[in-house]
Amino acid sequence: MGLRAIGGEQVMLCHVVYEPGTVVRRHAHETAEQVMWIVDGAVTMTIGDETRELVADDVVVVNPGIEHELVSLGGVTFVEALAPVLRDHVPDGERDLVLGAQGDSLHADG
């Protein structure tokens, strides 16, 4: 898996590459809305109880608190935005997490 994430005051942008056979188990982001744009490859994504196959140029929005999971048999590359910023998605917070005058009050822990 390749993940490059940067976080500003209110939104985080990630470039994600999942190798063939990647499975991300069912989970939810209680505080964050997630928008994904599929750049290359394909992924089977279940949001709530609805399952769809997503391919290049598809876009999906996952509202806060909604459980979702994905399976990519052939590999997938996507860009995602999450708001507010989820600290656990930023691998190098010292380098890639921008905290402004409000400190970390706009950033969520999960």
N, CA, C and O atoms as CSV, one atom per row, in Angstrom:
chain,resi,resn,atom,element,x,y,z
A,1,MET,N,N,0.834,-1.175,0.000
A,1,MET,CA,C,0.000,0.000,0.000
A,1,MET,C,C,0.878,1.236,0.000
A,1,MET,O,O,1.856,1.315,0.743
A,2,GLY,N,N,0.533,2.176,-0.815
A,2,GLY,CA,C,1.209,3.454,-0.817
A,2,GLY,C,C,0.229,4.535,-0.403
A,2,GLY,O,O,-0.878,4.605,-0.938
A,3,LEU,N,N,0.619,5.377,0.540
A,3,LEU,CA,C,-0.245,6.448,1.014
A,3,LEU,C,C,0.581,7.705,1.167
A,3,LEU,O,O,1.603,7.711,1.853
A,4,ARG,N,N,0.137,8.758,0.530
A,4,ARG,CA,C,0.754,10.078,0.691
A,4,ARG,C,C,-0.356,11.006,1.115
A,4,ARG,O,O,-1.316,11.196,0.368
A,5,ALA,N,N,-0.254,11.592,2.295
A,5,ALA,CA,C,-1.329,12.419,2.833
A,5,ALA,C,C,-0.787,13.744,3.329
A,5,ALA,O,O,0.290,13.809,3.923
A,6,ILE,N,N,-1.551,14.804,3.076
A,6,ILE,CA,C,-1.246,16.108,3.642
A,6,ILE,C,C,-2.528,16.655,4.259
A,6,ILE,O,O,-3.618,16.466,3.719
A,7,GLY,N,N,-2.389,17.330,5.386
A,7,GLY,CA,C,-3.556,17.870,6.061
A,7,GLY,C,C,-3.394,19.344,6.335
A,7,GLY,O,O,-2.362,19.789,6.838
A,8,GLY,N,N,-4.415,20.089,6.003
A,8,GLY,CA,C,-4.437,21.511,6.302
A,8,GLY,C,C,-5.296,21.776,7.520
A,8,GLY,O,O,-5.437,20.912,8.386
A,9,GLU,N,N,-5.869,22.959,7.594
A,9,GLU,CA,C,-6.724,23.323,8.722
A,9,GLU,C,C,-7.981,22.462,8.782
A,9,GLU,O,O,-8.343,21.979,9.855
A,10,GLN,N,N,-8.658,22.260,7.638
A,10,GLN,CA,C,-9.966,21.629,7.676
A,10,GLN,C,C,-10.124,20.423,6.759
A,10,GLN,O,O,-11.120,19.707,6.866
A,11,VAL,N,N,-9.185,20.181,5.873
A,11,VAL,CA,C,-9.333,19.073,4.927
A,11,VAL,C,C,-7.993,18.378,4.732
A,11,VAL,O,O,-6.931,18.993,4.825
A,12,MET,N,N,-8.072,17.095,4.463
A,12,MET,CA,C,-6.884,16.294,4.194
A,12,MET,C,C,-7.022,15.709,2.798
A,12,MET,O,O,-8.108,15.290,2.396
A,13,LEU,N,N,-5.924,15.682,2.063
A,13,LEU,CA,C,-5.892,15.117,0.723
A,13,LEU,C,C,-4.891,13.969,0.708
A,13,LEU,O,O,-3.758,14.118,1.164
A,14,CYS,N,N,-5.322,12.813,0.176
A,14,CYS,CA,C,-4.473,11.618,0.147
A,14,CYS,C,C,-4.389,11.057,-1.265
A,14,CYS,O,O,-5.375,11.057,-2.003
A,15,HIS,N,N,-3.218,10.584,-1.631
A,15,HIS,CA,C,-3.016,9.803,-2.852
A,15,HIS,C,C,-2.742,8.387,-2.377
A,15,HIS,O,O,-1.762,8.144,-1.673
A,16,VAL,N,N,-3.612,7.439,-2.765
A,16,VAL,CA,C,-3.550,6.081,-2.231
A,16,VAL,C,C,-3.374,5.080,-3.363
A,16,VAL,O,O,-4.064,5.158,-4.379
A,17,VAL,N,N,-2.452,4.142,-3.190
A,17,VAL,CA,C,-2.247,3.047,-4.145
A,17,VAL,C,C,-2.374,1.737,-3.373
A,17,VAL,O,O,-1.598,1.475,-2.454
A,18,TYR,N,N,-3.353,0.918,-3.749
A,18,TYR,CA,C,-3.517,-0.408,-3.151
A,18,TYR,C,C,-3.075,-1.456,-4.155
A,18,TYR,O,O,-3.482,-1.427,-5.317
A,19,GLU,N,N,-2.250,-2.370,-3.709
A,19,GLU,CA,C,-1.774,-3.477,-4.539
A,19,GLU,C,C,-2.914,-4.468,-4.780
A,19,GLU,O,O,-3.895,-4.471,-4.037
A,20,PRO,N,N,-2.792,-5.315,-5.819
A,20,PRO,CA,C,-3.806,-6.346,-6.053
A,20,PRO,C,C,-4.024,-7.195,-4.797
A,20,PRO,O,O,-3.080,-7.560,-4.097
A,21,GLY,N,N,-5.276,-7.489,-4.542
A,21,GLY,CA,C,-5.627,-8.314,-3.397
A,21,GLY,C,C,-5.835,-7.552,-2.101
A,21,GLY,O,O,-6.044,-8.167,-1.055
A,22,THR,N,N,-5.783,-6.230,-2.146
A,22,THR,CA,C,-5.962,-5.435,-0.933
A,22,THR,C,C,-7.408,-5.497,-0.446
A,22,THR,O,O,-8.352,-5.353,-1.223
A,23,VAL,N,N,-7.553,-5.713,0.847
A,23,VAL,CA,C,-8.864,-5.693,1.495
A,23,VAL,C,C,-8.798,-4.699,2.651
A,23,VAL,O,O,-7.923,-4.798,3.512
A,24,VAL,N,N,-9.715,-3.752,2.666
A,24,VAL,CA,C,-9.849,-2.833,3.793
A,24,VAL,C,C,-11.157,-3.202,4.483
A,24,VAL,O,O,-12.241,-3.003,3.935
A,25,ARG,N,N,-11.042,-3.730,5.668
A,25,ARG,CA,C,-12.209,-4.243,6.397
A,25,ARG,C,C,-13.182,-3.126,6.782
A,25,ARG,O,O,-12.826,-1.951,6.859
A,26,ARG,N,N,-14.390,-3.537,7.014
A,26,ARG,CA,C,-15.484,-2.634,7.351
A,26,ARG,C,C,-15.088,-1.730,8.532
A,26,ARG,O,O,-14.619,-2.198,9.570
A,27,HIS,N,N,-15.292,-0.436,8.335
A,27,HIS,CA,C,-14.981,0.552,9.360
A,27,HIS,C,C,-15.781,1.816,9.077
A,27,HIS,O,O,-16.433,1.921,8.038
A,28,ALA,N,N,-15.735,2.758,9.979
A,28,ALA,CA,C,-16.398,4.048,9.789
A,28,ALA,C,C,-15.506,5.143,10.351
A,28,ALA,O,O,-14.735,4.921,11.284
A,29,HIS,N,N,-15.623,6.309,9.776
A,29,HIS,CA,C,-14.968,7.506,10.305
A,29,HIS,C,C,-16.084,8.322,10.962
A,29,HIS,O,O,-16.873,8.969,10.274
A,30,GLU,N,N,-16.145,8.288,12.269
A,30,GLU,CA,C,-17.274,8.885,12.987
A,30,GLU,C,C,-17.411,10.384,12.750
A,30,GLU,O,O,-18.522,10.913,12.772
A,31,THR,N,N,-16.305,11.067,12.526
A,31,THR,CA,C,-16.351,12.528,12.437
A,31,THR,C,C,-16.056,13.075,11.050
A,31,THR,O,O,-16.213,14.276,10.827
A,32,ALA,N,N,-15.634,12.239,10.112
A,32,ALA,CA,C,-15.142,12.766,8.832
A,32,ALA,C,C,-15.982,12.314,7.644
A,32,ALA,O,O,-16.417,11.165,7.562
A,33,GLU,N,N,-16.195,13.250,6.728
A,33,GLU,CA,C,-16.758,12.926,5.419
A,33,GLU,C,C,-15.588,12.549,4.513
A,33,GLU,O,O,-14.519,13.154,4.594
A,34,GLN,N,N,-15.787,11.550,3.651
A,34,GLN,CA,C,-14.723,11.042,2.785
A,34,GLN,C,C,-15.203,11.095,1.336
A,34,GLN,O,O,-16.282,10.597,1.016
A,35,VAL,N,N,-14.401,11.698,0.468
A,35,VAL,CA,C,-14.689,11.745,-0.966
A,35,VAL,C,C,-13.538,11.053,-1.679
A,35,VAL,O,O,-12.376,11.411,-1.486
A,36,MET,N,N,-13.861,10.055,-2.508
A,36,MET,CA,C,-12.833,9.291,-3.232
A,36,MET,C,C,-13.042,9.433,-4.733
A,36,MET,O,O,-14.163,9.325,-5.230
A,37,TRP,N,N,-11.935,9.679,-5.453
A,37,TRP,CA,C,-11.940,9.732,-6.914
A,37,TRP,C,C,-11.003,8.634,-7.391
A,37,TRP,O,O,-9.806,8.662,-7.107
A,38,ILE,N,N,-11.554,7.663,-8.121
A,38,ILE,CA,C,-10.760,6.551,-8.624
A,38,ILE,C,C,-9.972,7.039,-9.838
A,38,ILE,O,O,-10.552,7.527,-10.807
A,39,VAL,N,N,-8.652,6.906,-9.778
A,39,VAL,CA,C,-7.766,7.374,-10.846
A,39,VAL,C,C,-7.425,6.247,-11.809
A,39,VAL,O,O,-7.404,6.454,-13.023
A,40,ASP,N,N,-7.155,5.043,-11.274
A,40,ASP,CA,C,-6.741,3.915,-12.109
A,40,ASP,C,C,-7.122,2.616,-11.405
A,40,ASP,O,O,-7.125,2.545,-10.176
A,41,GLY,N,N,-7.441,1.599,-12.187
A,41,GLY,CA,C,-7.778,0.306,-11.608
A,41,GLY,C,C,-9.246,0.232,-11.240
A,41,GLY,O,O,-10.072,0.980,-11.763
A,42,ALA,N,N,-9.559,-0.682,-10.334
A,42,ALA,CA,C,-10.947,-0.893,-9.923
A,42,ALA,C,C,-10.990,-1.351,-8.476
A,42,ALA,O,O,-10.027,-1.910,-7.950
A,43,VAL,N,N,-12.128,-1.101,-7.847
A,43,VAL,CA,C,-12.329,-1.500,-6.460
A,43,VAL,C,C,-13.809,-1.822,-6.258
A,43,VAL,O,O,-14.685,-1.138,-6.787
A,44,THR,N,N,-14.065,-2.858,-5.494
A,44,THR,CA,C,-15.429,-3.162,-5.079
A,44,THR,C,C,-15.615,-2.541,-3.712
A,44,THR,O,O,-14.898,-2.872,-2.767
A,45,MET,N,N,-16.583,-1.636,-3.605
A,45,MET,CA,C,-16.766,-0.900,-2.359
A,45,MET,C,C,-18.176,-1.113,-1.840
A,45,MET,O,O,-19.153,-1.005,-2.580
A,46,THR,N,N,-18.261,-1.414,-0.558
A,46,THR,CA,C,-19.551,-1.531,0.106
A,46,THR,C,C,-19.678,-0.363,1.072
A,46,THR,O,O,-18.828,-0.159,1.939
A,47,ILE,N,N,-20.755,0.398,0.908
A,47,ILE,CA,C,-21.051,1.530,1.781
A,47,ILE,C,C,-22.414,1.244,2.390
A,47,ILE,O,O,-23.413,1.147,1.678
A,48,GLY,N,N,-22.450,1.111,3.702
A,48,GLY,CA,C,-23.688,0.661,4.339
A,48,GLY,C,C,-23.963,-0.761,3.889
A,48,GLY,O,O,-23.162,-1.662,4.143
A,49,ASP,N,N,-25.099,-0.970,3.217
A,49,ASP,CA,C,-25.403,-2.304,2.693
A,49,ASP,C,C,-25.462,-2.331,1.167
A,49,ASP,O,O,-25.997,-3.273,0.582
A,50,GLU,N,N,-24.910,-1.294,0.521
A,50,GLU,CA,C,-24.885,-1.210,-0.946
A,50,GLU,C,C,-23.468,-1.452,-1.460
A,50,GLU,O,O,-22.518,-0.825,-0.992
A,51,THR,N,N,-23.327,-2.369,-2.430
A,51,THR,CA,C,-22.021,-2.709,-2.997
A,51,THR,C,C,-21.977,-2.303,-4.461
A,51,THR,O,O,-22.913,-2.561,-5.217
A,52,ARG,N,N,-20.873,-1.659,-4.853
A,52,ARG,CA,C,-20.685,-1.234,-6.245
A,52,ARG,C,C,-19.243,-1.456,-6.669
A,52,ARG,O,O,-18.323,-1.418,-5.852
A,53,GLU,N,N,-19.068,-1.687,-7.964
A,53,GLU,CA,C,-17.740,-1.758,-8.576
A,53,GLU,C,C,-17.407,-0.357,-9.078
A,53,GLU,O,O,-18.157,0.221,-9.865
A,54,LEU,N,N,-16.290,0.183,-8.625
A,54,LEU,CA,C,-15.863,1.517,-9.036
A,54,LEU,C,C,-14.628,1.395,-9.911
A,54,LEU,O,O,-13.724,0.612,-9.621
A,55,VAL,N,N,-14.596,2.182,-10.991
A,55,VAL,CA,C,-13.475,2.176,-11.931
A,55,VAL,C,C,-13.004,3.607,-12.150
A,55,VAL,O,O,-13.572,4.547,-11.595
A,56,ALA,N,N,-11.962,3.765,-12.962
A,56,ALA,CA,C,-11.365,5.081,-13.212
A,56,ALA,C,C,-12.427,6.124,-13.542
A,56,ALA,O,O,-13.339,5.880,-14.332
A,57,ASP,N,N,-12.288,7.280,-12.925
A,57,ASP,CA,C,-13.152,8.452,-13.042
A,57,ASP,C,C,-14.441,8.366,-12.238
A,57,ASP,O,O,-15.226,9.314,-12.255
A,58,ASP,N,N,-14.690,7.259,-11.531
A,58,ASP,CA,C,-15.832,7.208,-10.617
A,58,ASP,C,C,-15.495,7.985,-9.353
A,58,ASP,O,O,-14.337,8.059,-8.940
A,59,VAL,N,N,-16.515,8.555,-8.755
A,59,VAL,CA,C,-16.372,9.308,-7.513
A,59,VAL,C,C,-17.404,8.784,-6.522
A,59,VAL,O,O,-18.536,8.484,-6.898
A,60,VAL,N,N,-17.016,8.677,-5.270
A,60,VAL,CA,C,-17.931,8.221,-4.224
A,60,VAL,C,C,-17.761,9.106,-2.993
A,60,VAL,O,O,-16.656,9.548,-2.679
A,61,VAL,N,N,-18.863,9.354,-2.307
A,61,VAL,CA,C,-18.853,10.123,-1.066
A,61,VAL,C,C,-19.354,9.215,0.053
A,61,VAL,O,O,-20.402,8.580,-0.070
A,62,VAL,N,N,-18.595,9.161,1.145
A,62,VAL,CA,C,-18.989,8.393,2.327
A,62,VAL,C,C,-19.226,9.397,3.455
A,62,VAL,O,O,-18.302,10.084,3.891
A,63,ASN,N,N,-20.455,9.472,3.916
A,63,ASN,CA,C,-20.799,10.413,4.977
A,63,ASN,C,C,-20.234,9.964,6.323
A,63,ASN,O,O,-19.968,8.777,6.512
A,64,PRO,N,N,-20.047,10.893,7.258
A,64,PRO,CA,C,-19.514,10.539,8.574
A,64,PRO,C,C,-20.351,9.452,9.249
A,64,PRO,O,O,-21.580,9.468,9.187
A,65,GLY,N,N,-19.665,8.513,9.891
A,65,GLY,CA,C,-20.334,7.481,10.654
A,65,GLY,C,C,-20.873,6.307,9.857
A,65,GLY,O,O,-21.398,5.364,10.449
A,66,ILE,N,N,-20.761,6.330,8.530
A,66,ILE,CA,C,-21.278,5.249,7.691
A,66,ILE,C,C,-20.195,4.189,7.516
A,66,ILE,O,O,-19.077,4.500,7.106
A,67,GLU,N,N,-20.524,2.948,7.824
A,67,GLU,CA,C,-19.556,1.862,7.662
A,67,GLU,C,C,-19.317,1.585,6.184
A,67,GLU,O,O,-20.236,1.629,5.366
A,68,HIS,N,N,-18.051,1.297,5.862
A,68,HIS,CA,C,-17.691,0.994,4.481
A,68,HIS,C,C,-16.495,0.052,4.471
A,68,HIS,O,O,-15.752,-0.048,5.447
A,69,GLU,N,N,-16.328,-0.632,3.353
A,69,GLU,CA,C,-15.201,-1.548,3.162
A,69,GLU,C,C,-14.887,-1.599,1.681
A,69,GLU,O,O,-15.719,-1.235,0.849
A,70,LEU,N,N,-13.666,-2.058,1.348
A,70,LEU,CA,C,-13.322,-2.182,-0.063
A,70,LEU,C,C,-12.417,-3.372,-0.299
A,70,LEU,O,O,-11.657,-3.802,0.569
A,71,VAL,N,N,-12.533,-3.892,-1.528
A,71,VAL,CA,C,-11.705,-5.006,-1.982
A,71,VAL,C,C,-11.215,-4.646,-3.373
A,71,VAL,O,O,-12.008,-4.280,-4.240
A,72,SER,N,N,-9.908,-4.749,-3.588
A,72,SER,CA,C,-9.347,-4.480,-4.905
A,72,SER,C,C,-8.554,-5.693,-5.366
A,72,SER,O,O,-7.404,-5.885,-4.972
A,73,LEU,N,N,-9.180,-6.506,-6.203
A,73,LEU,CA,C,-8.512,-7.717,-6.683
A,73,LEU,C,C,-7.357,-7.399,-7.619
A,73,LEU,O,O,-6.340,-8.092,-7.599
A,74,GLY,N,N,-7.498,-6.352,-8.447
A,74,GLY,CA,C,-6.472,-6.039,-9.432
A,74,GLY,C,C,-5.619,-4.830,-9.109
A,74,GLY,O,O,-4.738,-4.468,-9.889
A,75,GLY,N,N,-5.866,-4.201,-7.970
A,75,GLY,CA,C,-5.139,-2.986,-7.604
A,75,GLY,C,C,-5.925,-1.742,-7.987
A,75,GLY,O,O,-6.718,-1.760,-8.929
A,76,VAL,N,N,-5.699,-0.669,-7.254
A,76,VAL,CA,C,-6.418,0.575,-7.508
A,76,VAL,C,C,-5.584,1.750,-7.018
A,76,VAL,O,O,-4.835,1.643,-6.047
A,77,THR,N,N,-5.732,2.870,-7.713
A,77,THR,CA,C,-5.144,4.140,-7.299
A,77,THR,C,C,-6.281,5.140,-7.184
A,77,THR,O,O,-7.111,5.251,-8.086
A,78,PHE,N,N,-6.320,5.873,-6.067
A,78,PHE,CA,C,-7.363,6.883,-5.921
A,78,PHE,C,C,-6.849,8.073,-5.126
A,78,PHE,O,O,-5.853,7.991,-4.407
A,79,VAL,N,N,-7.560,9.174,-5.281
A,79,VAL,CA,C,-7.307,10.382,-4.506
A,79,VAL,C,C,-8.519,10.552,-3.599
A,79,VAL,O,O,-9.660,10.436,-4.045
A,80,GLU,N,N,-8.262,10.826,-2.323
A,80,GLU,CA,C,-9.386,11.034,-1.416
A,80,GLU,C,C,-9.181,12.300,-0.607
A,80,GLU,O,O,-8.056,12.710,-0.320
A,81,ALA,N,N,-10.297,12.903,-0.253
A,81,ALA,CA,C,-10.300,14.052,0.640
A,81,ALA,C,C,-11.140,13.687,1.850
A,81,ALA,O,O,-12.208,13.091,1.712
A,82,LEU,N,N,-10.667,14.039,3.026
A,82,LEU,CA,C,-11.404,13.805,4.262
A,82,LEU,C,C,-11.471,15.105,5.047
A,82,LEU,O,O,-10.484,15.833,5.159
A,83,ALA,N,N,-12.646,15.383,5.584
A,83,ALA,CA,C,-12.816,16.577,6.406
A,83,ALA,C,C,-13.735,16.235,7.572
A,83,ALA,O,O,-14.820,15.691,7.366
A,84,PRO,N,N,-13.307,16.551,8.801
A,84,PRO,CA,C,-12.036,17.169,9.145
A,84,PRO,C,C,-10.876,16.189,8.985
A,84,PRO,O,O,-11.070,15.008,8.698
A,85,VAL,N,N,-9.686,16.705,9.175
A,85,VAL,CA,C,-8.462,15.918,9.032
A,85,VAL,C,C,-8.442,14.790,10.065
A,85,VAL,O,O,-8.714,15.012,11.245
A,86,LEU,N,N,-8.116,13.574,9.607
A,86,LEU,CA,C,-7.947,12.424,10.498
A,86,LEU,C,C,-6.455,12.221,10.737
A,86,LEU,O,O,-5.734,11.813,9.827
A,87,ARG,N,N,-5.994,12.495,11.929
A,87,ARG,CA,C,-4.563,12.402,12.236
A,87,ARG,C,C,-3.978,11.034,11.926
A,87,ARG,O,O,-2.827,10.943,11.497
A,88,ASP,N,N,-4.749,9.960,12.135
A,88,ASP,CA,C,-4.199,8.619,11.923
A,88,ASP,C,C,-3.993,8.286,10.453
A,88,ASP,O,O,-3.432,7.238,10.136
A,89,HIS,N,N,-4.437,9.162,9.545
A,89,HIS,CA,C,-4.220,8.963,8.113
A,89,HIS,C,C,-2.999,9.725,7.605
A,89,HIS,O,O,-2.649,9.607,6.431
A,90,VAL,N,N,-2.350,10.497,8.458
A,90,VAL,CA,C,-1.186,11.291,8.062
A,90,VAL,C,C,0.059,10.612,8.632
A,90,VAL,O,O,0.364,10.772,9.813
A,91,PRO,N,N,0.791,9.843,7.787
A,91,PRO,CA,C,1.936,9.070,8.281
A,91,PRO,C,C,3.036,9.902,8.932
A,91,PRO,O,O,3.641,9.460,9.908
A,92,ASP,N,N,3.303,11.090,8.414
A,92,ASP,CA,C,4.366,11.937,8.958
A,92,ASP,C,C,3.767,13.287,9.346
A,92,ASP,O,O,3.862,14.261,8.599
A,93,GLY,N,N,3.152,13.328,10.523
A,93,GLY,CA,C,2.481,14.540,10.969
A,93,GLY,C,C,3.391,15.738,11.107
A,93,GLY,O,O,2.964,16.868,10.870
A,94,GLU,N,N,4.638,15.516,11.487
A,94,GLU,CA,C,5.593,16.619,11.616
A,94,GLU,C,C,5.822,17.309,10.279
A,94,GLU,O,O,5.996,18.526,10.224
A,95,ARG,N,N,5.823,16.534,9.208
A,95,ARG,CA,C,6.096,17.080,7.890
A,95,ARG,C,C,4.821,17.507,7.167
A,95,ARG,O,O,4.809,18.529,6.481
A,96,ASP,N,N,3.736,16.721,7.320
A,96,ASP,CA,C,2.588,16.868,6.432
A,96,ASP,C,C,1.315,17.390,7.079
A,96,ASP,O,O,0.299,17.516,6.395
A,97,LEU,N,N,1.331,17.696,8.365
A,97,LEU,CA,C,0.130,18.183,9.037
A,97,LEU,C,C,0.326,19.640,9.400
A,97,LEU,O,O,1.206,19.977,10.191
A,98,VAL,N,N,-0.493,20.502,8.823
A,98,VAL,CA,C,-0.393,21.933,9.048
A,98,VAL,C,C,-1.384,22.314,10.143
A,98,VAL,O,O,-2.588,22.112,9.990
A,99,LEU,N,N,-0.884,22.860,11.236
A,99,LEU,CA,C,-1.747,23.318,12.318
A,99,LEU,C,C,-1.690,24.828,12.369
A,99,LEU,O,O,-0.610,25.416,12.437
A,100,GLY,N,N,-2.844,25.449,12.338
A,100,GLY,CA,C,-2.890,26.904,12.301
A,100,GLY,C,C,-3.114,27.518,13.664
A,100,GLY,O,O,-2.841,26.905,14.696
A,101,ALA,N,N,-3.615,28.733,13.650
A,101,ALA,CA,C,-3.800,29.504,14.873
A,101,ALA,C,C,-4.742,28.818,15.854
A,101,ALA,O,O,-4.655,29.044,17.061
A,102,GLN,N,N,-5.641,27.983,15.345
A,102,GLN,CA,C,-6.592,27.300,16.219
A,102,GLN,C,C,-6.014,26.014,16.791
A,102,GLN,O,O,-6.734,25.237,17.417
A,103,GLY,N,N,-4.727,25.783,16.583
A,103,GLY,CA,C,-4.099,24.560,17.079
A,103,GLY,C,C,-4.692,23.348,16.399
A,103,GLY,O,O,-4.949,23.368,15.195
A,104,ASP,N,N,-4.911,22.289,17.166
A,104,ASP,CA,C,-5.417,21.076,16.540
A,104,ASP,C,C,-6.911,20.889,16.761
A,104,ASP,O,O,-7.413,19.769,16.660
A,105,SER,N,N,-7.629,21.964,17.059
A,105,SER,CA,C,-9.047,21.843,17.390
A,105,SER,C,C,-9.898,21.353,16.229
A,105,SER,O,O,-10.989,20.831,16.456
A,106,LEU,N,N,-9.443,21.501,15.012
A,106,LEU,CA,C,-10.220,21.064,13.856
A,106,LEU,C,C,-9.818,19.683,13.379
A,106,LEU,O,O,-10.371,19.201,12.390
A,107,HIS,N,N,-8.889,19.037,14.034
A,107,HIS,CA,C,-8.398,17.738,13.602
A,107,HIS,C,C,-8.973,16.642,14.482
A,107,HIS,O,O,-9.022,16.778,15.704
A,108,ALA,N,N,-9.406,15.559,13.858
A,108,ALA,CA,C,-10.014,14.442,14.582
A,108,ALA,C,C,-9.007,13.319,14.763
A,108,ALA,O,O,-8.074,13.182,13.972
A,109,ASP,N,N,-9.192,12.529,15.785
A,109,ASP,CA,C,-8.284,11.418,16.054
A,109,ASP,C,C,-8.695,10.114,15.386
A,109,ASP,O,O,-7.919,9.160,15.437
A,110,GLY,N,N,-9.842,10.012,14.777
A,110,GLY,CA,C,-10.225,8.746,14.152
A,110,GLY,C,C,-11.453,8.829,13.323
A,110,GLY,O,O,-11.877,7.828,12.745
